[in-house]
Amino acid sequence: PAIGHFGFKSIAIIVLGATLAACTALPQAPAPKTVYDFGPAAPHAPSTTNAAAPALLLADVQATAALDGTAMLYRLAYANAQALQPYAQARWSMTPAQLLHLRLRQALSATRPVLLPGDAGASQMLRVELEEFHQAFAAPQQSMGVVRLHATLLHTDGRLIAQRSFSAQQPANSGDASGGVKALAQASDGVVVQLVQWLDSAPR
């Protein structure tokens, strides 16, 4: 039988609806991740290198397996304190250990000659292990950046000079990745200040 005007119209509506449904069913492109670092370092006073301080060999900062990547981690202490979780849409520009190494080298260079592995001329060597680096939530809108590390100062022949652990916590101004980044950067700077002061008082 012939299809009337309204029949064609109904078929067109059905086809259009099916087409729109197919379009909305197509996978959406994932939202790009925001990449963070610590931001600009605080300026150091010029010409503050201590001539009496021995040249220091700064080894690469080591980290636990959980921190060996660019994921930005948080812990919901109020719900499951044993679980570290990554933000889905945020990551670091490099590993936390590498970010901390850059910050530490900048700070140490203001007080003494700093050499890297492979360079000659250092009498002491600093090894740093990053043990904690995450945003800890005590409540959904209450969090802080937590940084903890262990430092070992050695003679370049391997003899131990001193060891010490350092930690810092900095409240976040928002309960998201952006707030966590600022808190972790400030906590890292606090730990670096502690470490530099410790080195300045270490035996020559």
Buried (B, 14 or more C-beta within 10 A) or exposed (E): EEEEEEEEEEEEEEEEEEEEEEEEEEEEEEEEBEEBBBEEEEEEEEEEBEEEBBBBBBBEBBBEEEBEBBBBBBBBBEEEEEEBBEBEEBBBEBBBBBBBBBBBBBBBBBBBBBBEEEEEEBEBBBBBBBBBBBBBBBEEEEBBBBBBBBBBBBEBEEEEBEEBEBBBBBBBEEBBBBBBBBBBBBBBBBBBBBBBEBBEEBEE
